[in-house]
Amino acid sequence: MILSRRVVISAMNAVCFKRSFATASSPLVPVQLPSRKEAHLWYVVPDEVKSSALLHNYLDILSPSEKENVFHKRGEQLQKAALLARVLVRTTIARYQINGQVDPRSLKFKKNIHGKPELEWNDDQCQCAPSLQFNISHTSSLILCGVTVDSLIGVDLEEKQRKLKNNILAFARRYFTPHEVKFLSSISDPVVQQQYFVKLWTLKESYVKALGKGFSGLPFRMFTIQFRTAEKGNSCPSGETNNKGEIIVKSLEDVNSFSSNWQFALLELAGSHYAAICMEKDEAVEGEVPTPMKLTVRKTIPYVRDELISGPDAFVISGLT
C-alpha cells in the first residue's frame, strides 16, 4: 500500500501502536555504546518488513519534515525505503541509552554545510552526551546505519549487481583517478570488472561521507583508494580481497602523501550488497600500536526482532585486522 499524507490512523490503531510497541516481545533492547574504535552496523531488509500496520505505526516515530520527505517520494518502494531509513536511524540511536531512556521520536537532527545529518543536542544534553556519530546509506533493497563514539564515520552501500547505463570504463574515466581506471582496464572479465568498480565506488563514497563533505565537496578524482598488502608493504590501486591487507587513501594533491587518519573495511551484506565503512583511526599513545577497527553487525526490524550477524550474511572482504 502506498503511503499517503491523507492516511489517518484511527484511535483504535493509535492505542494499538502504544500498546504493541510498549509490550512487544522484542522491544528496543538497550545496547552498550561502541567501544574504542568499534563500529556498530545495523541493517534492514525492506522486503522483510511486510506488515502495512507496522509501516503506518513507524510513521508516528518521524518528525513532520521527515514524513513530508517520505510522502514526496514517488512509488511504494521509494516511500518504504525512505520511511525505514529514518526509522532505523531513530531507533538505533535510541537503543544506546545516551542520557537515560531515549524516545526515538524526541531525537533532533541538523545538517552540516554539505548536507550530512548530525545529532542535535540541547544544552543540558550536551553536558553528558557522548560524541556519538552515525551515518546511513540505503538502496531500494537494503538500508544500513553505522554508529561510533568519538570517531567520525562514513558508510556506503551498493548492490553487488549494480547496473550502469554507460560503459564501466567510460564511467570510471569520468569519476575515478587514472590509477583506478588503469586497474579496471586490466580486468578482462566484465563481471569481475563490474564487481571491482562497485567496491571502489563504495569505499570512495564512505570516505567523503566520513569527512562530512559528500561527493560535491570532494570529487572522487581528487583521491585514490589503494590496497596495501601486509606481507610486503606494497600497494596497488585495486580491490584485491586480502584480509591481511590495509585499505588506504591517497590524495592526488600530494602524490607522496597517504592519509593516515582513516581506516576502512569492506564487507558483503546479505549476500547481495557491498558495504564500505570509513572511520577515524585511533590516536595511539607513543609506543602503542593503534587499535584496529572492530565491527559488530546486526540485522533488525525495529520493535519486532534483532539478530546478531556472522558468517555469510556479513562476510568481511578486506580492511580488518
N, C-alpha and C positions, 0 to 999 in steps of 0.2 A: 504494500500500500504506500503510495507516495504521500509524504508528509505535506501538510498544508497549514498556512497561517490561520485557517479557519477552524482547524482542529480544536475542539473543546473537550477537555477531559471532564467527564461527569463527576458529580460529587461522590458517587459510589467508587468510581475509579480512583479519585484522589485519595479516598480513605484507604483503598486497597494498596495504593502506592506507598503510603506511610507505613501501613501495617506490614506489607510484604517485604519492603526494604529494611524495616526495623527488625523483622523476625526471620529473615531469610536464613536458609540452612547454611549458606556460605556468605555472610555479610562481608563488609570491607574489613578484612583482618589486619590489625596493626602490624607494620613491618619495621624492623630496625633500620635506621639510616645506613646508607652505604658506608663501608669503612674507607680508610685512607686509600685513595687511588683505585676504588672499586666503582664499577658502573652497574646499575641495575637496569635491565631491559624488560619491558612489559609489552606484549603484543596481543592484538585481537584479530581474529579472522572474521570479517563481516559475514561471510556465508554461514557461519555457525551461530549467528545471532538471528534466529528465525521468528521470535515472538514479536508480533506487532504491538502487543500491550507493553512489553518491556521497552521497545523503542520509544513509544509515546511517554512512558514513565521517565525515560532518560531525558526527555526534553525539559523536565522540571529542574534538572541539575544545571542547565545552561543559563547564562545571562541573556538579557533581551537582545543584545547585539550579536551574540553567538547564535541565537535562534534565527535572527534575520539572515545571518550568513548561510545557515542550513537551508532556509526557505528559498534563498536566491539560487541555489544550485538547481540545475536542470536535470530532471530524471531521478528515478528512485535510487539507483546505485550511487550517484554522487551525493545525494542528500544523506543517505545512510552512512557513507564513509565520513562525511563532514560531521555528522552527529556523533558517531563513535569516536572520532579523533578527539573532540572536545571532552567527551565523557571520560575517555581514557586518561587524558591529562589531569582532569579534576579529581577523579577517583584515585589515580596513582599517587598524586601528591598528598591527598588526604590520608592515605594509609600511614604516612610516616610520623603522625602524631607530633608535628613540629612544635606546637605550643599547646600541648594537651590535645583534646579531641578537636578535630578539624572537620567542619561541614564542607563537603566539596562545593556546595553552592555559594559558600562565603568567600571563596578564593577570588582574588582580583589580579588582573594581568595588565601589563603595559608592553609596548614595543619600543625597541631601540630605533635609531635613525634609519637602519636598514630593514626594519620590519621583523626582527627576531623577537618572539614573545618572551617575556620575563615575568617572574612573580613580583607583585607589588604589595609590600607590607606597610601597615600604618606605623606610626612612631612607637607605639607600645610593643608591637610585634617585632620590630627591628631590633629591640634591645636583647631579645633572647632567641631570635630565629637564626638557625644555621644558614650558611651560604649554600642553600640548595639550588642546584642548577638542573634544568631539564631541556630536552629538545625532542621534537616529534617529526616523524616522516610517515607518509602513507601512500599506498597505491589503492586501486579500487578493490584489491583482494587481500590486503594486509595493512595493519596500522601498528606503528612502533613508537614507543616513548622511552627515552633514555634518561636516567636520573643519576646525578653525582652530588657530592658535597665538597665545596671548596675547590672544585676543578671545573673549568668551562668544558662543555660537551657539545658535540655535533653528531647527529646520526642521519644516515640516509638509507633509503630502502628502494630497491628496484627489482622488478620481476626478472628472473633469470632469462626468460624467453622474450624480453622486451624487443618489440619490433620497431625498426626505424624506416621512415618513408624514403630516406635518402641512402645512398651507398655509405657503408660504415666508414670507409677511409675518407670519403669526401666530407662526412660529418666531423670526423676526428680532426681533419686539417683545419676546419673552421674553429674548433674549440680547444684542441689539445696542443701540447708542445711538440716541436719537431722530434724530440727523443721518443715521446709516446707514440707518435704517428709512425716512426721508423719501426718500433717494436710491433705494432699492429700489422704493419705492412709485411713483416717477416713471417706472419702466420698464414699458411696456405689453406688450412681447413676453415671454411666460412663459419661453421658452428663454433669452433674454438675461438676464432677471431671475435665473434659477437660476444661470447662469454667474457673475454678479457676486456673488451670495450666497456661492458656494463660494470665490471669490477673497478676499473679505473674511474669511471664516472661516479660511482657511489663513494669511493674514497675521496675524490676531489670535492664532491658536494659536502661530505661530512666535515672536511677541513674548513671550508669557507663558512659553514654554519657554526662550527665551534668558535671561529673568530668573531662571529656575530655580524658578518658582512653580507653573506649571501653571494649569489652569482654576480649580481650587479655591482657589488662593492669590491670584488676581487675576481676578475675574469680568469677562467681556467688556464689561459695561455701564459699567465704570469708565474706559474709554478708547475713543477713536475713531481709526480709520485714515482718513487723508486723502491725496489725491494733489495735489501742488503742481506746477503747470506751470512749466517753466524760463523760458518766454518772459515771463510776466507776474508770476511770483511768487505767483500766486493758488493757492488750494487748494479742493478740493471733496471731500465725503465719498463718493467713488465709486471704482470700479475702472477708471477710464479707462486705456486701454492707450497711454500716451505714453512712449516710450523716453527722451525727454529730460526727463521729469518725475521728481520725487522723492517717494517714499512716506514719509510722516511719521506719527508717532503723537502724539496729543494727549490729555493727562489731563483728565478731567472734574472732578477735584478742584480744578483751577486752570484755568479756561476760557481764560485768556490764555497758558497755558504749552504750548509744543511741546517734547517731549523731543528734545534734540539729540545724545543719546548713542548713538543707534541708527540703523542703515541697513538697508534692506530690498531684496530682489529677488524678483520673481515670474516663474516660468518655466512653460512647458509641457514635460512629460517624456513621451517615448514616444508622443506624440500623444493620450494618454488621461488624463493627470493634470495638475493644477496643483501646483506646488511653491513654497513660500514660504520664504525664508531671511531671518533677522534676526540681525545681529551688531553688536557694539560698534563705534562709529566710531573712527577713528584720532585720537589726541591730537596735533593738528598743532602744530608749533613756531610761535611767533609770526611772522607774516609769510608762512607757508607755507600752501598750500591742503591741506586734509585729503585723504588718499589715498582714492580711490573704491574700492568693493568690486570685487574681481576673482573670477571664478568659473572653475573647471576641473571639467568633468563627465565622469565615466567610468561606463561600464556594465560589469558584471563577472559572471562565475560563478566564485567563488573556486577557485583551483587548476586552472581549465580555460581561461578566456580573459578578457582585459580589452580594452576598446575606448574610446578617447578619442572623446567625442561632440561633434558640432557639427551645425548645420543644424536640420531639423525635429524631430529626436529630442530636442533641448534648446533650445527656442525661448524667448528672453528676451522677456517681455511688458513689464516695466517695472522700474525701480529701479536700473539700471546706467548709469554714465556712460561 
